[in-house]
Amino acid sequence: MHHEIHPNASPATIELHNHVKDALLNFFGNDVTGSQIDYDFPVFTVEKNRVHDVLEFLKNNNDQSFTFLTTICGVHYPDNKGQEFALVYQLHNMEKNWRVRIKTFMADKDLNVPTATDLWLGANWMERETFDFYGFRFTGHPDLRRILNMDEMNYHPLRKEYALEDAGRDDKQDKYFGR
């Protein structure tokens, strides 16, 4: 397992990171493939086939109690062969003011992942948005369809497969936008 702690991480964040890491490793072992502290935020990477189990554990385990799903978002890494896409879940334990992120990576050929709507009703619109912009297929979702773009669109606009600007322009190149 890859493990990295940012040198500026606060002692409280390091303690939270270690607490959650130990619990996840105890229950999920090698399915937890990485942990880090990123911008004073504990981040755990898990295998895609176990992401729902990890989310359920973090929500329902009394020592964790991450009962609030803050957000779900997609990320496209076109140069990461075999792991071109990632889903990121941000969870919050309101009582202790703990926040963590769970990441899972997948190949562009298999963007299927179980829905989290059975754990948090609020996941409904978050998953629809992530489907709309990236094309993730949340299996078991009660109404997976576009939420912000037109139904007629046959592409997912936040994938890094499309130029950001008109190719005829030379003043606005993709490299100026982090690509």
LINRA-V834140 format. One record per backbone hydrogen bond with DSSP energy under -1.0 kcal/mol. CO is the residue of the C=O (numbers start at 1). NH is the residue of the N-H. If there is no record, write none. Layout:
# LINRA-V834140
co->CO nh->NH
co->CO nh->NH
This chain:
# LINRA-V834140
co->2 nh->35
co->4 nh->37
co->6 nh->9
co->10 nh->14
co->11 nh->15
co->12 nh->16
co->13 nh->17
co->14 nh->18
co->15 nh->19
co->16 nh->20
co->17 nh->21
co->18 nh->22
co->19 nh->23
co->20 nh->24
co->21 nh->25
co->22 nh->26
co->23 nh->27
co->24 nh->28
co->25 nh->29
co->28 nh->31
co->29 nh->32
co->31 nh->47
co->33 nh->2
co->34 nh->45
co->35 nh->4
co->36 nh->43
co->41 nh->38
co->42 nh->101
co->43 nh->36
co->44 nh->103
co->45 nh->33
co->45 nh->34
co->47 nh->50
co->48 nh->51
co->50 nh->54
co->51 nh->55
co->52 nh->56
co->53 nh->57
co->54 nh->58
co->55 nh->59
co->56 nh->60
co->57 nh->61
co->58 nh->66
co->61 nh->64
co->61 nh->65
co->65 nh->67
co->68 nh->92
co->71 nh->90
co->73 nh->88
co->75 nh->86
co->77 nh->80
co->79 nh->81
co->80 nh->83
co->84 nh->77
co->85 nh->106
co->86 nh->75
co->87 nh->104
co->88 nh->73
co->89 nh->102
co->90 nh->70
co->90 nh->71
co->91 nh->100
co->92 nh->68
co->93 nh->97
co->93 nh->98
co->98 nh->93
co->100 nh->91
co->101 nh->44
co->102 nh->89
co->103 nh->46
co->104 nh->87
co->106 nh->85
co->107 nh->110
co->111 nh->137
co->113 nh->139
co->116 nh->119
co->116 nh->120
co->120 nh->123
co->121 nh->124
co->123 nh->127
co->124 nh->128
co->125 nh->129
co->126 nh->130
co->127 nh->131
co->128 nh->132
co->129 nh->133
co->130 nh->134
co->131 nh->135
co->133 nh->158
co->137 nh->113
co->137 nh->139
co->138 nh->141
co->139 nh->115
co->150 nh->153
co->156 nh->159
co->166 nh->169
co->173 nh->176
co->174 nh->177
co->174 nh->179
co->175 nh->178
